[in-house]
């Protein structure tokens, strides 16, 4: 690592240490971090913020302590995460937010997913009939129009109580003065380096100030990460609002740089971007109400689909993470992901049969396809009822003293997004164009297969797997949860909810428990360490192709005790996050 850092120092790219300390969530084994946090869930009675970085969680809880609401705290935490956890999210990306108001019980969903630029089309990432993968993952051409700033500003303006200046203060300060690079940064693999050094790719620039020059220790503990360009950008947003990002000097810099570097985003694309208020998707599971995000994310629809199917089985009697339970969960995942590939897309462009997909009757039909004793070959999607429809990621869970709730997932897609920063702005751009179906049947970076419903079109939002979710018990918030991880988001949220409702686990055990993942294609069951060899052998005998790998998702959750009203928060040890309450 030292040798690589010195080599970079001598290049024209001005890339400093953190770039080669990039995190690959899958590089640490589950056994390394299960047990890192042993004190039990964090308890609180007045407020709780759970996120994937301790500094961001502290920012949010301070907002609550100073009288802000869950919305104020969530927005502040989200902006802070973009500074201290830039490999997963930031103002160059987008996301989805669920807000539940305690007084009325109303739930609002805000879609600030990125959109395809006006110049994008079906052949944008195709050459000689073949998809050129790097075009949609690295460089200016990979970026979709960012939506995070517009979405967070809308949430604060319409549903918050504080000013932009107040909620952006800490994020701006961390960007300007720096923060210690630690923990998750150290897990980044040098494989990202090759992408960063490709010709024509503007590097992700950091200015590092080593506090102790005499000590050569690249663990990250001796380094401050300072992002002065980003600090200035955040200051402009705090002063002038989102307009400066979409119609002002920031927009001009983004568009000018795009034009010079084969990018697609124009000033018109930025000026025309709008977040969208959508109706959440709702369902029930064993008497609990589940509220989640609608398309253009598949997260809520697929989550409800899977819960509906599993409701017909007694998972508690079968046992937590038993081979029988894992088999049923796996078969359920395969059925839902097959439907995802065919039906799901941006509802402003295609008819998505949401009601059909999440209906209990459709779940009954899918359940009949499951063989209780062996793995099934799912050849194609199902046929939901009511086909005509009427209507790298991170997560934040927040609840305030009044019981207002926010579940927010935001992203720049792959780790470090498109691996480029717009000069003079500090904005690390997303590579969300890879979430479209670049060609029917051709997998994206997550090996997800897509179809016509998710084809590229100007202004269209790419299909997502983000699933910020709120679970209600007797009409009151019970679980707030979400996760990063691409398609593993959905299966992570599913298993956390099942662990609590089916198996009676507390929030810590529900989040920490080993997980599995199947996404239909490739036909592989991924399992974490912690799933015993005996269980894996039995799954193999059932016909599953079992592959043990790294961590699957990283849930950030809050459980509210319905008897006492106490908040219990827990941040997944698969990342170095933190639950903070008061």
C-alpha positions in Angstrom: 0.0 0.0 0.0 2.9 2.4 0.9 4.5 1.7 -2.5 1.3 2.4 -4.3 0.7 5.6 -2.4 4.2 6.9 -3.3 3.7 6.0 -7.0 0.5 7.9 -7.1 2.2 10.9 -5.4 4.5 11.1 -8.4 1.8 11.1 -11.0 0.0 14.1 -12.5 -3.3 13.0 -11.0 -2.8 14.5 -7.5 -4.5 11.5 -5.9 -3.7 11.0 -2.3 -3.9 8.1 0.1 -7.7 7.7 0.5 -8.2 6.8 -3.1 -6.2 3.6 -2.6 -8.0 2.9 0.7 -11.3 2.5 -1.1 -13.8 0.2 0.5 -15.1 -3.0 -1.0 -17.8 -4.1 1.3 -17.3 -7.7 0.3 -13.6 -7.8 1.2 -14.0 -8.4 4.9 -15.3 -11.7 6.1 -18.4 -11.8 8.3 -16.5 -13.3 11.2 -14.3 -10.2 11.3 -17.0 -7.8 12.2 -19.7 -9.9 13.8 -18.9 -9.3 17.5 -17.2 -5.9 17.0 -20.2 -4.3 18.8 -21.0 -6.3 21.9 -22.9 -3.9 24.2 -26.4 -4.6 22.8 -28.7 -2.2 21.0 -28.5 1.5 21.7 -31.5 2.6 23.8 -33.2 6.0 23.8 -36.5 7.6 24.6 -36.3 11.0 22.9 -34.7 10.4 19.5 -32.5 8.0 17.5 -30.4 8.3 14.4 -28.7 5.3 12.8 -26.4 5.6 9.8 -23.3 4.0 8.2 -20.9 6.5 9.7 -20.5 7.6 13.3 -19.9 11.3 12.4 -23.0 11.5 10.3 -25.1 9.9 13.1 -23.7 12.4 15.6 -24.7 15.3 13.2 -28.3 14.0 13.1 -28.7 13.5 16.8 -27.4 17.0 17.5 -30.1 18.3 15.3 -32.7 16.4 17.2 -31.3 17.5 20.6 -31.5 21.1 19.4 -35.2 20.8 18.6 -35.2 19.7 15.0 -37.5 17.1 13.7 -36.8 13.7 12.1 -36.9 15.3 8.7 -34.4 18.0 9.8 -32.1 15.3 11.3 -32.4 13.0 8.2 -31.5 15.8 5.8 -28.5 16.9 7.9 -27.3 13.3 8.2 -27.7 12.7 4.5 -25.6 15.7 3.6 -23.0 14.7 6.2 -22.8 11.2 4.8 -22.0 12.6 1.4 -18.9 14.2 2.9 -17.6 11.5 5.3 -18.8 8.4 3.3 -18.2 9.6 -0.3 -17.7 6.1 -1.6 -21.3 5.3 -1.1 -23.3 8.5 -1.6 -23.1 12.3 -2.1 -24.6 15.3 -3.8 -23.7 13.8 -7.2 -26.2 11.0 -6.6 -29.8 10.4 -5.7 -32.1 8.4 -3.5 -35.5 7.7 -1.9 -37.1 8.9 1.3 -40.1 7.8 3.3 -41.5 10.2 5.9 -44.2 9.2 8.4 -45.9 11.9 10.5 -46.8 10.9 14.0 -49.8 13.2 14.4 -51.7 12.2 11.2 -50.2 8.8 10.4 -49.6 10.0 6.8 -46.7 8.5 4.9 -45.0 10.5 2.1 -42.4 9.1 -0.3 -40.0 11.3 -2.1 -38.3 10.0 -5.3 -35.1 11.9 -6.0 -33.6 9.1 -8.2 -31.2 10.3 -10.9 -32.6 10.6 -14.5 -31.1 9.8 -17.9 -29.8 12.9 -19.7 -31.6 14.1 -22.8 -28.8 12.8 -25.1 -29.0 9.2 -23.7 -30.6 6.5 -25.9 -30.7 2.8 -26.3 -27.4 2.6 -28.3 -25.4 5.0 -26.1 -23.4 2.2 -24.4 -23.3 -0.2 -27.4 -20.6 -0.6 -30.0 -20.8 -3.0 -32.9 -23.8 -4.6 -31.3 -22.1 -5.2 -27.9 -22.4 -3.4 -24.6 -19.2 -1.6 -23.6 -19.3 -2.0 -19.8 -16.9 0.7 -18.8 -18.9 3.4 -20.6 -21.7 3.0 -18.1 -19.5 2.6 -15.0 -16.5 4.9 -15.3 -16.2 8.5 -16.5 -18.4 11.4 -17.4 -20.6 9.3 -19.8 -21.7 7.0 -16.9 -23.4 9.8 -14.9 -27.1 10.4 -14.8 -28.6 13.7 -13.7 -28.1 13.9 -9.9 -31.3 14.2 -7.7 -30.0 14.2 -4.1 -29.8 18.0 -3.6 -33.2 18.6 -5.1 -34.8 15.8 -3.0 -33.2 16.8 0.3 -34.0 20.5 -0.2 -37.6 19.6 -1.1 -38.0 17.5 2.1 -36.6 20.2 4.3 -38.6 23.0 2.7 -41.9 21.3 2.8 -41.7 19.1 5.9 -38.8 20.3 8.0 -38.4 23.2 10.4 -34.8 24.3 10.1 -33.0 26.3 7.4 -30.6 24.8 4.8 -27.8 26.8 6.5 -28.5 25.0 9.8 -28.7 21.5 8.5 -25.7 21.9 6.2 -23.4 23.5 8.7 -21.7 20.3 10.0 -21.3 18.7 6.6 -19.7 21.9 5.3 -17.4 22.0 8.3 -16.3 18.4 7.9 -15.5 19.1 4.2 -13.6 22.3 5.0 -11.6 21.3 8.1 -11.4 17.6 7.4 -12.0 14.4 9.4 -10.0 11.4 10.3 -9.9 8.7 7.6 -10.5 5.4 9.3 -12.1 2.0 9.4 -14.3 1.6 6.3 -11.8 3.5 4.1 -9.2 1.0 4.9 -11.3 -1.8 3.3 -11.2 -0.3 -0.1 -9.3 -2.5 -2.6 -6.7 -1.3 -5.0 -8.7 -2.7 -7.9 -10.5 0.7 -8.0 -7.2 2.3 -8.8 -7.1 1.0 -12.4 -10.4 2.7 -13.2 -9.2 5.9 -11.6 -6.1 6.1 -13.8 -7.8 5.4 -17.1 -7.0 8.0 -19.8 -9.6 10.8 -19.9 -10.9 10.1 -16.4 -10.7 13.0 -14.0 -9.5 11.6 -10.7 -11.3 11.7 -7.4 -9.0 14.4 -5.8 -8.4 14.5 -2.0 -6.1 16.9 -0.2 -4.5 15.0 2.7 -2.8 16.6 5.7 -0.9 14.1 7.7 -0.8 15.1 11.4 2.4 13.2 12.2 4.7 13.2 9.2 7.4 11.3 11.0 5.2 8.2 11.4 4.5 6.1 8.3 1.3 4.4 9.0 -1.3 4.1 6.3 -4.0 2.7 8.5 -5.8 6.0 8.1 -5.5 7.1 11.7 -2.9 9.8 10.9 -4.7 11.4 8.1 -7.3 14.1 7.6 -9.5 14.1 4.6 -10.1 17.7 3.5 -12.5 18.5 0.6 -12.3 22.3 0.2 -14.1 22.4 -3.2 -16.9 20.4 -1.8 -17.1 22.7 1.2 -17.5 25.7 -1.1 -20.2 23.9 -3.0 -22.1 23.0 0.1 -21.8 26.6 1.3 -23.3 27.9 -2.0 -26.2 25.4 -1.5 -26.7 26.6 2.0 -26.8 30.2 0.9 -28.7 30.0 -2.4 -30.7 26.7 -2.2 -30.9 24.0 -4.8 -31.2 26.4 -7.6 -27.5 27.1 -7.6 -26.9 23.4 -8.2 -29.4 23.0 -11.0 -29.5 26.5 -12.6 -26.6 28.5 -11.2 -22.8 28.4 -11.3 -22.6 24.8 -10.1 -24.8 23.7 -13.0 -22.6 25.6 -15.4 -19.5 23.9 -14.1 -21.0 20.4 -14.4 -22.3 21.0 -17.9 -19.1 22.6 -19.2 -17.0 19.7 -17.8 -19.4 17.2 -19.3 -19.1 18.8 -22.7 -15.3 18.6 -22.5 -15.2 15.0 -21.4 -17.7 13.1 -23.5 -20.4 13.4 -20.9 -24.1 13.6 -21.5 -25.5 16.0 -18.9 -26.4 19.5 -20.1 -27.5 22.6 -18.3 -31.0 21.9 -19.7 -31.0 18.5 -18.1 -30.0 19.9 -14.7 -32.6 22.8 -15.0 -35.4 20.4 -15.8 -34.7 17.9 -13.0 -37.6 17.5 -10.5 -38.0 15.2 -7.5 -41.3 13.4 -7.5 -43.8 12.7 -4.7 -45.2 9.2 -5.0 -47.7 7.0 -3.2 -45.9 4.4 -1.1 -46.5 0.7 -1.6 -48.3 -1.0 1.3 -48.9 -4.5 2.4 -49.2 -6.7 5.4 -47.2 -9.5 6.9 -48.6 -11.6 9.8 -50.7 -8.7 11.0 -47.9 -6.0 10.6 -48.3 -3.2 8.1 -45.3 -2.8 5.7 -44.8 0.6 4.0 -42.0 0.9 1.4 -40.9 2.8 -1.7 -42.8 2.3 -5.0 -41.2 2.2 -8.5 -38.9 3.3 -10.0 -37.3 1.3 -7.3 -38.1 -2.4 -7.2 -37.3 -2.5 -3.5 -40.8 -2.1 -2.0 -42.6 -4.2 -4.6 -40.2 -7.1 -4.4 -40.1 -6.9 -0.6 -43.9 -7.1 -0.4 -43.9 -9.9 -3.0 -41.5 -12.0 -1.0 -43.2 -11.4 2.4 -46.6 -12.4 0.8 -45.1 -15.7 -0.4 -43.4 -16.4 2.9 -46.5 -15.7 4.9 -47.8 -19.1 3.8 -45.0 -20.9 5.6 -44.4 -21.3 9.3 -40.8 -20.1 9.4 -40.8 -19.9 13.2 -41.5 -23.6 13.4 -38.9 -24.4 10.8 -36.2 -22.5 12.8 -34.0 -19.5 12.1 -31.5 -20.0 9.3 -32.3 -23.7 9.2 -31.9 -25.4 5.8 -35.6 -25.6 5.4 -36.1 -21.8 6.1 -33.2 -20.8 3.9 -34.6 -23.0 1.1 -38.0 -21.3 1.2 -36.5 -17.8 1.4 -34.2 -18.6 -1.5 -37.0 -20.0 -3.7 -39.1 -16.9 -2.8 -36.2 -14.5 -3.8 -35.8 -16.3 -7.2 -39.5 -15.8 -8.0 -39.5 -12.1 -7.1 -36.3 -11.3 -9.0 -37.6 -13.0 -12.1 -40.6 -10.7 -12.0 -38.3 -7.7 -11.3 -36.3 -8.3 -14.5 -39.4 -8.2 -16.7 -42.0 -5.9 -15.1 -40.2 -3.2 -13.1 -39.2 0.2 -14.5 -39.9 3.9 -14.2 -43.7 4.2 -13.9 -43.7 7.5 -15.7 -42.5 5.6 -18.8 -43.9 2.1 -18.5 -47.0 0.4 -17.0 -45.8 -1.4 -13.9 -48.4 -3.9 -12.5 -47.7 -2.9 -8.9 -51.1 -4.0 -7.5 -50.9 -7.3 -9.3 -47.4 -8.0 -8.1 -48.0 -7.3 -4.5 -51.5 -9.0 -4.3 -52.0 -11.9 -1.9 -53.7 -14.0 -4.6 -50.6 -13.6 -6.9 -48.4 -14.7 -4.0 -50.6 -17.9 -3.6 -49.9 -18.7 -7.3 -46.2 -18.2 -6.9 -46.1 -20.2 -3.7 -47.4 -23.2 -5.6 -44.3 -23.2 -7.7 -42.1 -23.9 -4.7 -41.0 -27.5 -4.1 -40.5 -27.9 -0.3 -37.7 -30.3 -0.8 -35.6 -29.3 -3.8 -34.5 -26.2 -5.7 -36.7 -25.2 -8.6 -35.6 -23.9 -12.0 -37.4 -20.6 -12.5 -37.3 -20.2 -16.3 -39.3 -16.9 -16.6 -41.4 -14.3 -14.9 -44.8 -14.9 -13.5 -48.2 -13.5 -14.6 -49.5 -11.1 -12.0 -53.1 -10.2 -11.8 -54.4 -6.8 -12.8 -51.7 -6.2 -15.3 -52.9 -2.7 -16.1 -51.4 -0.4 -13.4 -53.5 2.4 -12.1 -51.1 4.4 -10.8 -21.0 1.4 -4.0 -25.5 3.2 -1.4 -26.2 4.0 2.2 -29.2 4.2 4.5 -30.4 6.4 7.4 -33.1 5.6 9.9 -34.4 8.4 12.2 -37.2 8.8 14.8 -37.7 12.0 16.8 -39.3 12.6 20.2 -42.8 13.1 18.7 -42.6 9.7 16.9 -42.1 11.2 13.4 -40.1 8.7 11.3 -37.8 8.9 8.3 -36.3 6.0 6.3 -33.9 7.3 3.7 -31.7 5.4 1.2 -29.2 7.3 -1.0 -26.6 6.3 -3.5 -24.0 7.0 -6.2 -24.3 3.4 -7.4 -20.9 1.6 -7.4 -18.2 2.4 -4.9 -17.0 5.9 -5.7 -19.7 6.1 -8.4 -18.2 7.1 -11.8 -14.8 7.7 -10.2 -14.8 11.3 -11.4 -15.1 14.7 -9.7 -16.2 17.8 -11.5 -13.2 20.1 -11.1 -13.7 23.0 -8.7 -16.9 21.6 -7.2 -15.8 18.5 -5.2 -18.9 16.7 -6.6 -18.2 13.0 -7.1 -20.6 11.8 -9.8 -22.8 8.8 -9.8 -22.7 6.0 -12.4 -26.4 5.3 -12.3 -26.6 4.8 -16.1 -25.4 1.3 -15.5 -28.7 0.6 -13.6 -30.6 0.8 -16.9 -30.9 -2.3 -19.1 -28.2 -1.4 -21.6 -29.4 -4.3 -23.7 -32.1 -6.8 -22.9 -30.7 -9.9 -21.3 -27.2 -8.3 -20.7 -26.4 -8.1 -16.9 -25.2 -4.9 -15.3 -22.4 -4.5 -12.7 -24.5 -6.3 -10.2 -25.2 -9.2 -12.6 -28.9 -8.1 -12.7 -30.8 -8.9 -15.8 -33.2 -6.3 -17.2 -35.8 -6.0 -19.9 -37.7 -3.6 -22.0 -39.3 -1.9 -19.0 -35.9 -0.6 -17.9 -34.5 0.4 -21.3 -32.8 3.9 -21.5 -34.9 6.9 -22.5 -34.2 10.6 -22.0 -35.5 11.8 -18.6 -36.2 8.3 -17.4 -35.2 7.0 -14.0 -33.2 3.8 -13.9 -34.6 0.9 -11.9 -33.3 0.7 -8.4 -33.3 -1.9 -5.5 -33.4 0.7 -2.7 -36.0 -0.2 -0.1 -36.3 2.3 2.7 -39.1 0.7 4.8 -41.3 1.4 7.8 -43.1 -1.5 9.6 -46.2 -0.6 11.7 -47.7 -2.6 14.6 -51.2 -1.6 15.6 -50.9 1.5 13.5 -47.7 2.7 15.2 -44.0 2.6 14.0 -42.3 -0.6 15.0 -39.3 -1.1 12.7 -37.4 1.5 10.6 -34.9 -0.2 8.3 -33.0 0.0 5.0 -29.7 -1.1 3.6 -27.1 -0.5 0.8 -26.0 -3.3 -1.4 -27.6 -3.2 -4.9 -30.0 -6.1 -5.2 -28.9 -7.3 -1.8 -30.8 -4.4 -0.3 -34.1 -6.1 -0.8 -33.0 -9.4 0.6 -31.3 -7.8 3.5 -34.4 -5.8 4.5 -36.5 -9.0 4.0 -34.4 -11.0 6.4 -34.1 -8.3 9.1 -37.9 -8.0 9.1 -38.4 -11.8 9.1 -35.8 -12.2 11.9 -37.8 -9.9 14.1 -41.4 -10.9 13.2 -40.9 -14.6 12.6 -38.1 -15.4 15.0 -38.5 -12.8 17.8 -34.9 -11.5 17.5 -34.1 -8.0 18.9 -32.8 -5.4 16.5 -29.1 -6.2 17.1 -29.5 -9.9 16.5 -31.8 -9.4 13.6 -29.3 -7.2 11.9 -26.2 -9.1 12.8 -27.5 -12.6 11.9 -25.8 -14.2 8.8 -27.7 -13.7 5.6 -28.3 -15.3 2.2 -29.0 -13.8 -1.2 -30.4 -15.1 -4.5 -31.4 -12.9 -7.4 -32.7 -15.5 -9.9 -29.8 -15.0 -12.3 -27.1 -16.1 -11.9 -28.6 -19.2 -10.3 -26.4 -19.0 -7.3 -27.2 -18.9 -3.6 -24.8 -16.6 -1.8 -24.3 -17.2 1.9 -22.3 -15.3 4.5 -20.0 -16.8 7.0 -22.0 -18.0 10.0 -24.2 -20.3 7.9 -22.9 -23.7 9.1 -21.3 -26.2 6.9 -24.0 -28.7 7.8 -26.7 -26.3 6.6 -24.8 -25.6 3.4 -24.4 -29.3 2.7 -28.1 -29.9 3.1 -28.9 -26.9 0.8 -26.5 -28.4 -1.8 -28.4 -31.7 -1.6 -31.6 -29.8 -2.3 -30.1 -28.7 -5.5 -28.8 -25.2 -4.7 -25.5 -24.0 -6.0 -24.1 -22.5 -2.8 -21.4 -19.9 -2.8 -19.9 -18.4 0.3 -18.7 -14.9 0.0 -18.4 -11.6 1.8 -21.0 -9.5 3.6 -24.5 -9.1 2.1 -25.9 -5.6 2.7 -25.5 -3.4 5.8 -28.8 -2.7 7.5 -29.4 0.4 9.6 -32.4 -0.2 11.9 -34.5 1.1 14.7 -37.1 -1.0 16.7 -39.6 0.7 18.9 -40.9 -1.3 21.8 -44.7 -1.2 21.5 -45.1 -1.6 25.3 -42.6 0.9 26.7 -42.1 3.2 23.7 -38.3 2.9 24.1 -36.2 3.2 20.8 -33.6 0.5 20.2 -31.1 1.3 17.4 -28.4 -0.8 15.8 -26.0 -0.1 13.0 -24.9 -3.2 11.0 -21.3 -4.2 12.0 -20.7 -5.1 8.3 -19.9 -1.3 8.1 -18.5 1.0 10.7 -21.7 2.9 11.3 -23.3 4.0 14.6 -26.7 4.2 16.3 -26.9 7.3 18.4 -29.9 8.2 20.7 -30.8 10.5 23.5 
